[in-house]
Amino acid sequence: MGTMTAIRKDLDFNRGLSSLIEVLKNLAVSQYRSLEHRFKSFDKFNKAIESYFEFVDFAKVSHPFISPVNKSQAVVVVTSDGGLLGGLNRQVVSAGIAELEKNPGQLVVIGQRGKMYAREKGVPYVAFSGIHDEDRQNQALQLRDYLYACVLEGKFGFLKVVYPRPVSFTVQRVEIVSFLPFVPDFPVDRKPALKDALREGVAGGAAKDVIFESKLSDIVEYLIYLWMGQRLFEIFGLSRLSEFAARYVHLEDGLRRLKETDGKLKLRYFRLRHEIIDQSMRELFSARLLYSQ
């Protein structure tokens, strides 16, 4: 009877845990949908940047953002402050460390989980706080300013950002984005023509005739500075979407395994119950047989 009592307690505990997981799943879905509704991309801004850079011959621009002097790199890994992501944060940090093994440099960690995994690996890092939806833009600009200053001071010349990207609600992928040295992300079908035009000094029709009021390197620096802030803000939003989606997937998988365990416990419970009933019936018939004799 003691074993049946223990199994019954486990079943009651699993029932309560299942209810809690369902609540956490619904919360993750609600957070994902809310952020997805508020999430904005900056396509018009990107097109404006691209349209300007069509007139720029980057071979003639001398700037650390274009032609880095320091060949070391900084790798930014974007993780979360919370858990229940099914190892997604660890994958992001591992990918960032793998990039540093190719080209040594500085690891920059966003989020508590990233700091924890970096300490486990014994990798030195510069830490920033985890992403908060209400302060996401300020956090992106703060990180942008730090990286901007480091590049101009010559601490590193290459910059990559590693973050989780939501391919869909149930699929997340660790993505590595190269920030510096800056390469304009023109559409594929326009790149060859633009390269030929730049080589001839006639991009966008008449680049050689364009008059720039400011120094070309200063204009390029400012535009890349703006682009970095916008891109980091967008990456922070995508990382948060991945966090909510990964948490839902992890909770769903945990609930499935809990139901499997619950089914096995029920089988054990009914098996023990039947054994006790059979034993009681045998003892009853034996007692009646002895009494009749």
Sequence and secondary structure as in RCSB ss.txt:
>XXXX:A:sequence
MGTMTAIRKDLDFNRGLSSLIEVLKNLAVSQYRSLEHRFKSFDKFNKAIESYFEFVDFAKVSHPFISPVNKSQAV
VVVTSDGGLLGGLNRQVVSAGIAELEKNPGQLVVIGQRGKMYAREKGVPYVAFSGIHDEDRQNQALQLRDYLYAC
VLEGKFGFLKVVYPRPVSFTVQRVEIVSFLPFVPDFPVDRKPALKDALREGVAGGAAKDVIFESKLSDIVEYLIY
LWMGQRLFEIFGLSRLSEFAARYVHLEDGLRRLKETDGKLKLRYFRLRHEIIDQSMRELFSARLLYSQ
>XXXX:A:secstr
 HHHHHHHHHHHHHHHHHHHHHHHHHHHHHHHHHHHHH    HHHHHHHHHHHTT  GGG   TTTS S   EEE
EEE  S   STTHHHHHHHHHHHHHHHS EEEEEESHHHHHHHHHHT  EEEE    GGGHHHHHHHHHHHHHHH
HHTTS SEEEEEEEEESSSS EEEEEEEEES      GGGHHHHHHHHHHT GGG GGG   SS HHHHHHHHHH
HHHHHHHHHHHHHHHHHHHHHHHHHHHHHHHHHHHHHHHHHHHHHHHHHHHHHHHHHHHHHHHHHHH 
